Amino acid sequence: MSGSVILYLHGFRSSPDSFKARLLATELGRRGKSSRWQCPQLPASPAQAVKLALTIAKGRDPKLLTILGSSLGGFYATYLAEVLGCRAALLNPAVYPARDLAGTLDARGVLRTTMYHSNEPFEFWRAYLGELKALAVAKITKPRRYFLIAAKGDEVLDWREMVGHYPRVRKKVLSGSDHGLADFADYLPEVLQFAGIEL
């Protein structure tokens, strides 16, 4: 589709320096399509992360927009696809992040650590769990808008929850792989095709 754009949303504590984001940037650059994608650094606050994504998506034709979300970014992408009416490609998406992240907080209700790809400080607060709950999509409305890649070898999230949460969508369930999808290059052409980027 001429004019198609990808908005990539990285996962928890991740960044535009992640393996998948860099691979996508390199491939689109090789094809002369670097202007057809954006990958912002998302704030730790889920509400602020979604607000930033909405600002970037503002004014774009939803028929030409695909939000590509990895892990927690997949959770955000689901919410945004429902709000904007655009497509979403989900890479090992988090389905119940408020539940999963609650156990990472200390007695003061905060997780203090660093980003995965730098020594930049990262703080996740108990209040953010409420923000996640507010963004939860109980049931997707139009399965044809979604493309799910779920790895049975995901060591962080349960692939069965992913498949159960996205019924009747286009999907690829990998027998192995891992949470970060180290073999993402194998599936990149199919993701780009789904996003309407000419091969």
Phi and psi restraints in degrees (value plus and minus 20) as a CYANA .aco file:
   2 SER   PHI     -85.4   -45.4
   2 SER   PSI     111.2   151.2
   3 GLY   PHI      68.2   108.2
   3 GLY   PSI     -16.6    23.4
   4 SER   PHI     -83.9   -43.9
   4 SER   PSI     124.0   164.0
   5 VAL   PHI    -152.2  -112.2
   5 VAL   PSI     124.4   164.4
   6 ILE   PHI    -132.6   -92.6
   6 ILE   PSI     111.4   151.4
   7 LEU   PHI    -130.6   -90.6
   7 LEU   PSI      93.1   133.1
   8 TYR   PHI    -115.7   -75.7
   8 TYR   PSI     107.4   147.4
   9 LEU   PHI    -134.8   -94.8
   9 LEU   PSI      95.8   135.8
  10 HIS   PHI     -96.3   -56.3
  10 HIS   PSI     155.1   195.1
  11 GLY   PHI    -110.6   -70.6
  11 GLY   PSI    -193.6  -153.6
  12 PHE   PHI     -80.2   -40.2
  12 PHE   PSI     106.7   146.7
  13 ARG   PHI      45.4    85.4
  13 ARG   PSI     -11.0    29.0
  14 SER   PHI    -113.2   -73.2
  14 SER   PSI    -184.6  -144.6
  15 SER   PHI    -187.2  -147.2
  15 SER   PSI     155.4   195.4
  16 PRO   PHI     -84.0   -44.0
  16 PRO   PSI     -28.2    11.8
  17 ASP   PHI    -108.7   -68.7
  17 ASP   PSI     -14.0    26.0
  18 SER   PHI     -85.8   -45.8
  18 SER   PSI     139.3   179.3
  19 PHE   PHI     -76.0   -36.0
  19 PHE   PSI     -69.0   -29.0
  20 LYS   PHI     -87.6   -47.6
  20 LYS   PSI     -60.2   -20.2
  21 ALA   PHI     -83.7   -43.7
  21 ALA   PSI     -63.4   -23.4
  22 ARG   PHI     -86.8   -46.8
  22 ARG   PSI     -58.0   -18.0
  23 LEU   PHI     -83.0   -43.0
  23 LEU   PSI     -63.8   -23.8
  24 LEU   PHI     -85.1   -45.1
  24 LEU   PSI     -64.0   -24.0
  25 ALA   PHI     -80.9   -40.9
  25 ALA   PSI     -62.8   -22.8
  26 THR   PHI     -84.2   -44.2
  26 THR   PSI     -65.0   -25.0
  27 GLU   PHI     -86.3   -46.3
  27 GLU   PSI     -63.9   -23.9
  28 LEU   PHI     -87.9   -47.9
  28 LEU   PSI     -54.5   -14.5
  29 GLY   PHI     -84.5   -44.5
  29 GLY   PSI     -60.4   -20.4
  30 ARG   PHI     -81.8   -41.8
  30 ARG   PSI     -52.0   -12.0
  31 ARG   PHI    -110.3   -70.3
  31 ARG   PSI     -17.2    22.8
  32 GLY   PHI      52.4    92.4
  32 GLY   PSI       9.2    49.2
  33 LYS   PHI    -143.5  -103.5
  33 LYS   PSI      10.4    50.4
  34 SER   PHI     -80.0   -40.0
  34 SER   PSI     -47.7    -7.7
  35 SER   PHI     -96.6   -56.6
  35 SER   PSI     -24.9    15.1
  36 ARG   PHI    -115.6   -75.6
  36 ARG   PSI      -7.2    32.8
  37 TRP   PHI    -169.3  -129.3
  37 TRP   PSI     136.9   176.9
  38 GLN   PHI    -158.2  -118.2
  38 GLN   PSI     125.9   165.9
  39 CYS   PHI    -162.2  -122.2
  39 CYS   PSI      69.1   109.1
  40 PRO   PHI     -98.9   -58.9
  40 PRO   PSI     136.4   176.4
  41 GLN   PHI     -97.4   -57.4
  41 GLN   PSI      98.2   138.2
  42 LEU   PHI    -106.2   -66.2
  42 LEU   PSI     119.3   159.3
  43 PRO   PHI     -86.0   -46.0
  43 PRO   PSI     140.3   180.3
  44 ALA   PHI     -86.5   -46.5
  44 ALA   PSI     -52.8   -12.8
  45 SER   PHI     -88.1   -48.1
  45 SER   PSI     100.8   140.8
  46 PRO   PHI     -78.8   -38.8
  46 PRO   PSI     -60.2   -20.2
  47 ALA   PHI     -82.7   -42.7
  47 ALA   PSI     -61.3   -21.3
  48 GLN   PHI     -91.6   -51.6
  48 GLN   PSI     -54.6   -14.6
  49 ALA   PHI     -82.9   -42.9
  49 ALA   PSI     -65.1   -25.1
  50 VAL   PHI     -88.9   -48.9
  50 VAL   PSI     -57.8   -17.8
  51 LYS   PHI     -80.4   -40.4
  51 LYS   PSI     -61.7   -21.7
  52 LEU   PHI     -83.6   -43.6
  52 LEU   PSI     -64.7   -24.7
  53 ALA   PHI     -82.3   -42.3
  53 ALA   PSI     -61.4   -21.4
  54 LEU   PHI     -84.0   -44.0
  54 LEU   PSI     -56.4   -16.4
  55 THR   PHI     -84.0   -44.0
  55 THR   PSI     -62.5   -22.5
  56 ILE   PHI     -86.6   -46.6
  56 ILE   PSI     -58.3   -18.3
  57 ALA   PHI     -99.3   -59.3
  57 ALA   PSI     -34.2     5.8
  58 LYS   PHI     -75.5   -35.5
  58 LYS   PSI     110.1   150.1
  59 GLY   PHI      65.2   105.2
  59 GLY   PSI     -26.4    13.6
  60 ARG   PHI    -105.3   -65.3
  60 ARG   PSI     126.0   166.0
  61 ASP   PHI     -89.3   -49.3
  61 ASP   PSI      98.9   138.9
  62 PRO   PHI     -80.2   -40.2
  62 PRO   PSI     -43.7    -3.7
  63 LYS   PHI     -88.8   -48.8
  63 LYS   PSI     -40.9    -0.9
  64 LEU   PHI    -126.0   -86.0
  64 LEU   PSI     -17.5    22.5
  65 LEU   PHI    -130.0   -90.0
  65 LEU   PSI     110.1   150.1
  66 THR   PHI    -142.3  -102.3
  66 THR   PSI     107.6   147.6
  67 ILE   PHI    -118.1   -78.1
  67 ILE   PSI     100.4   140.4
  68 LEU   PHI    -123.9   -83.9
  68 LEU   PSI      93.5   133.5
  69 GLY   PHI    -142.1  -102.1
  69 GLY   PSI     113.5   153.5
  70 SER   PHI    -129.0   -89.0
  70 SER   PSI     108.5   148.5
  71 SER   PHI      36.7    76.7
  71 SER   PSI    -136.8   -96.8
  72 LEU   PHI     -82.3   -42.3
  72 LEU   PSI     -51.9   -11.9
  73 GLY   PHI     -82.0   -42.0
  73 GLY   PSI     -49.4    -9.4
  74 GLY   PHI     -89.4   -49.4
  74 GLY   PSI     -55.1   -15.1
  75 PHE   PHI     -83.3   -43.3
  75 PHE   PSI     -66.2   -26.2
  76 TYR   PHI     -82.9   -42.9
  76 TYR   PSI     -62.4   -22.4
  77 ALA   PHI     -80.8   -40.8
  77 ALA   PSI     -56.1   -16.1
  78 THR   PHI     -83.8   -43.8
  78 THR   PSI     -67.7   -27.7
  79 TYR   PHI     -79.0   -39.0
  79 TYR   PSI     -65.6   -25.6
  80 LEU   PHI     -87.8   -47.8
  80 LEU   PSI     -57.3   -17.3
  81 ALA   PHI     -82.9   -42.9
  81 ALA   PSI     -57.9   -17.9
  82 GLU   PHI     -90.8   -50.8
  82 GLU   PSI     -58.1   -18.1
  83 VAL   PHI     -93.9   -53.9
  83 VAL   PSI     -62.9   -22.9
  84 LEU   PHI    -111.8   -71.8
  84 LEU   PSI     -41.3    -1.3
  85 GLY   PHI      57.4    97.4
  85 GLY   PSI       3.6    43.6
  86 CYS   PHI    -119.3   -79.3
  86 CYS   PSI     159.4   199.4
  87 ARG   PHI    -103.5   -63.5
  87 ARG   PSI     137.5   177.5
  88 ALA   PHI    -161.3  -121.3
  88 ALA   PSI     107.1   147.1
  89 ALA   PHI    -125.5   -85.5
  89 ALA   PSI     106.0   146.0
  90 LEU   PHI    -136.4   -96.4
  90 LEU   PSI     105.2   145.2
  91 LEU   PHI    -130.9   -90.9
  91 LEU   PSI      85.9   125.9
  92 ASN   PHI      23.7    63.7
  92 ASN   PSI      39.8    79.8
  93 PRO   PHI     -91.8   -51.8
  93 PRO   PSI     124.6   164.6
  94 ALA   PHI     -90.9   -50.9
  94 ALA   PSI     113.4   153.4
  95 VAL   PHI    -123.6   -83.6
  95 VAL   PSI     -59.8   -19.8
  96 TYR   PHI    -147.3  -107.3
  96 TYR   PSI      44.3    84.3
  97 PRO   PHI     -85.8   -45.8
  97 PRO   PSI     -51.7   -11.7
  98 ALA   PHI     -82.2   -42.2
  98 ALA   PSI     -62.6   -22.6
  99 ARG   PHI     -83.6   -43.6
  99 ARG   PSI     -67.1   -27.1
 100 ASP   PHI     -88.2   -48.2
 100 ASP   PSI     -55.3   -15.3
 101 LEU   PHI    -107.7   -67.7
 101 LEU   PSI     -35.7     4.3
 102 ALA   PHI     -77.7   -37.7
 102 ALA   PSI     -57.3   -17.3
 103 GLY   PHI     -95.9   -55.9
 103 GLY   PSI     -25.2    14.8
 104 THR   PHI    -110.6   -70.6
 104 THR   PSI     -28.6    11.4
 105 LEU   PHI    -104.6   -64.6
 105 LEU   PSI     127.0   167.0
 106 ASP   PHI    -103.9   -63.9
 106 ASP   PSI    -193.0  -153.0
 107 ALA   PHI     -83.6   -43.6
 107 ALA   PSI     -43.2    -3.2
 108 ARG   PHI    -108.7   -68.7
 108 ARG   PSI     -20.1    19.9
 109 GLY   PHI      60.8   100.8
 109 GLY   PSI      14.9    54.9
 110 VAL   PHI    -165.6  -125.6
 110 VAL   PSI     126.7   166.7
 111 LEU   PHI    -128.6   -88.6
 111 LEU   PSI      96.2   136.2
 112 ARG   PHI    -131.7   -91.7
 112 ARG   PSI      99.2   139.2
 113 THR   PHI    -174.3  -134.3
 113 THR   PSI    -175.9  -135.9
 114 THR   PHI    -146.1  -106.1
 114 THR   PSI     147.7   187.7
 115 MET   PHI     -88.1   -48.1
 115 MET   PSI     137.4   177.4
 116 TYR   PHI     -88.0   -48.0
 116 TYR   PSI     -55.2   -15.2
 117 HIS   PHI    -127.7   -87.7
 117 HIS   PSI      -6.8    33.2
 118 SER   PHI    -181.4  -141.4
 118 SER   PSI     159.5   199.5
 119 ASN   PHI    -116.6   -76.6
 119 ASN   PSI      -7.2    32.8
 120 GLU   PHI     -82.4   -42.4
 120 GLU   PSI     115.7   155.7
 121 PRO   PHI     -85.8   -45.8
 121 PRO   PSI     127.8   167.8
 122 PHE   PHI    -156.5  -116.5
 122 PHE   PSI     107.7   147.7
 123 GLU   PHI    -147.1  -107.1
 123 GLU   PSI     110.7   150.7
 124 PHE   PHI    -143.0  -103.0
 124 PHE   PSI     100.8   140.8
 125 TRP   PHI    -123.0   -83.0
 125 TRP   PSI     136.8   176.8
 126 ARG   PHI     -76.3   -36.3
 126 ARG   PSI     -54.9   -14.9
 127 ALA   PHI     -80.1   -40.1
 127 ALA   PSI     -46.4    -6.4
 128 TYR   PHI     -88.5   -48.5
 128 TYR   PSI     -43.2    -3.2
 129 LEU   PHI     -82.7   -42.7
 129 LEU   PSI     -59.6   -19.6
 130 GLY   PHI     -84.8   -44.8
 130 GLY   PSI     -56.8   -16.8
 131 GLU   PHI     -84.3   -44.3
 131 GLU   PSI     -59.8   -19.8
 132 LEU   PHI     -83.1   -43.1
 132 LEU   PSI     -64.0   -24.0
 133 LYS   PHI     -80.9   -40.9
 133 LYS   PSI     -55.5   -15.5
 134 ALA   PHI     -89.1   -49.1
 134 ALA   PSI     -42.0    -2.0
 135 LEU   PHI    -116.0   -76.0
 135 LEU   PSI     -23.8    16.2
 136 ALA   PHI     -87.1   -47.1
 136 ALA   PSI     115.0   155.0
 137 VAL   PHI    -122.7   -82.7
 137 VAL   PSI      92.6   132.6
 138 ALA   PHI     -86.4   -46.4
 138 ALA   PSI     -56.5   -16.5
 139 LYS   PHI    -174.5  -134.5
 139 LYS   PSI     106.1   146.1
 140 ILE   PHI     -89.4   -49.4
 140 ILE   PSI     131.2   171.2
 141 THR   PHI    -117.9   -77.9
 141 THR   PSI     -51.4   -11.4
 142 LYS   PHI    -154.4  -114.4
 142 LYS   PSI      72.4   112.4
 143 PRO   PHI     -74.8   -34.8
 143 PRO   PSI     -50.1   -10.1
 144 ARG   PHI     -85.2   -45.2
 144 ARG   PSI     -35.2     4.8
 145 ARG   PHI     -97.9   -57.9
 145 ARG   PSI     -29.4    10.6
 146 TYR   PHI    -136.0   -96.0
 146 TYR   PSI     127.4   167.4
 147 PHE   PHI    -152.0  -112.0
 147 PHE   PSI      98.8   138.8
 148 LEU   PHI    -129.4   -89.4
 148 LEU   PSI     110.5   150.5
 149 ILE   PHI    -135.7   -95.7
 149 ILE   PSI      96.1   136.1
 150 ALA   PHI    -145.8  -105.8
 150 ALA   PSI     109.1   149.1
 151 ALA   PHI    -123.0   -83.0
 151 ALA   PSI     104.2   144.2
 152 LYS   PHI     -84.7   -44.7
 152 LYS   PSI     -41.9    -1.9
 153 GLY   PHI    -106.7   -66.7
 153 GLY   PSI     -13.4    26.6
 154 ASP   PHI     -80.1   -40.1
 154 ASP   PSI     100.2   140.2
 155 GLU   PHI    -110.1   -70.1
 155 GLU   PSI     -21.9    18.1
 156 VAL   PHI    -131.8   -91.8
 156 VAL   PSI     -65.9   -25.9
 157 LEU   PHI    -139.6   -99.6
 157 LEU   PSI     136.5   176.5
 158 ASP   PHI    -109.5   -69.5
 158 ASP   PSI      94.5   134.5
 159 TRP   PHI     -81.0   -41.0
 159 TRP   PSI     -48.2    -8.2
 160 ARG   PHI     -87.9   -47.9
 160 ARG   PSI     -53.7   -13.7
 161 GLU   PHI     -86.9   -46.9
 161 GLU   PSI     -57.7   -17.7
 162 MET   PHI     -81.6   -41.6
 162 MET   PSI     -72.0   -32.0
 163 VAL   PHI     -82.0   -42.0
 163 VAL   PSI     -59.8   -19.8
 164 GLY   PHI     -87.2   -47.2
 164 GLY   PSI     -51.4   -11.4
 165 HIS   PHI    -101.2   -61.2
 165 HIS   PSI     -38.6     1.4
 166 TYR   PHI    -142.6  -102.6
 166 TYR   PSI      46.6    86.6
 167 PRO   PHI     -89.4   -49.4
 167 PRO   PSI     124.8   164.8
 168 ARG   PHI      46.3    86.3
 168 ARG   PSI      -6.1    33.9
 169 VAL   PHI    -108.4   -68.4
 169 VAL   PSI     141.5   181.5
 170 ARG   PHI     -84.1   -44.1
 170 ARG   PSI     109.2   149.2
 171 LYS   PHI    -168.1  -128.1
 171 LYS   PSI     137.5   177.5
 172 LYS   PHI    -152.6  -112.6
 172 LYS   PSI      92.0   132.0
 173 VAL   PHI    -121.2   -81.2
 173 VAL   PSI      96.9   136.9
 174 LEU   PHI    -109.5   -69.5
 174 LEU   PSI     116.2   156.2
 175 SER   PHI     -90.5   -50.5
 175 SER   PSI     -45.1    -5.1
 176 GLY   PHI    -150.0  -110.0
 176 GLY   PSI    -135.2   -95.2
 177 SER   PHI      41.3    81.3
 177 SER   PSI    -177.4  -137.4
 178 ASP   PHI    -175.9  -135.9
 178 ASP   PSI    -199.2  -159.2
 179 HIS   PHI     -82.4   -42.4
 179 HIS   PSI     -60.5   -20.5
 180 GLY   PHI     -99.8   -59.8
 180 GLY   PSI     -23.7    16.3
 181 LEU   PHI      32.3    72.3
 181 LEU   PSI      47.2    87.2
 182 ALA   PHI     -80.3   -40.3
 182 ALA   PSI     -41.7    -1.7
 183 ASP   PHI    -120.2   -80.2
 183 ASP   PSI       6.0    46.0
 184 PHE   PHI     -77.0   -37.0
 184 PHE   PSI     -51.8   -11.8
 185 ALA   PHI     -77.2   -37.2
 185 ALA   PSI     -49.6    -9.6
 186 ASP   PHI     -87.6   -47.6
 186 ASP   PSI     -45.5    -5.5
 187 TYR   PHI    -129.0   -89.0
 187 TYR   PSI     -23.9    16.1
 188 LEU   PHI     -78.5   -38.5
 188 LEU   PSI     -63.8   -23.8
 189 PRO   PHI     -78.3   -38.3
 189 PRO   PSI     -59.6   -19.6
 190 GLU   PHI     -88.8   -48.8
 190 GLU   PSI     -57.0   -17.0
 191 VAL   PHI     -84.4   -44.4
 191 VAL   PSI     -65.0   -25.0
 192 LEU   PHI     -85.2   -45.2
 192 LEU   PSI     -57.5   -17.5
 193 GLN   PHI     -82.8   -42.8
 193 GLN   PSI     -64.0   -24.0
 194 PHE   PHI     -80.2   -40.2
 194 PHE   PSI     -56.1   -16.1
 195 ALA   PHI     -98.4   -58.4
 195 ALA   PSI     -26.1    13.9
 196 GLY   PHI      62.2   102.2
 196 GLY   PSI      -2.6    37.4
 197 ILE   PHI    -106.7   -66.7
 197 ILE   PSI     103.1   143.1
 198 GLU   PHI     -82.3   -42.3
 198 GLU   PSI     114.3   154.3
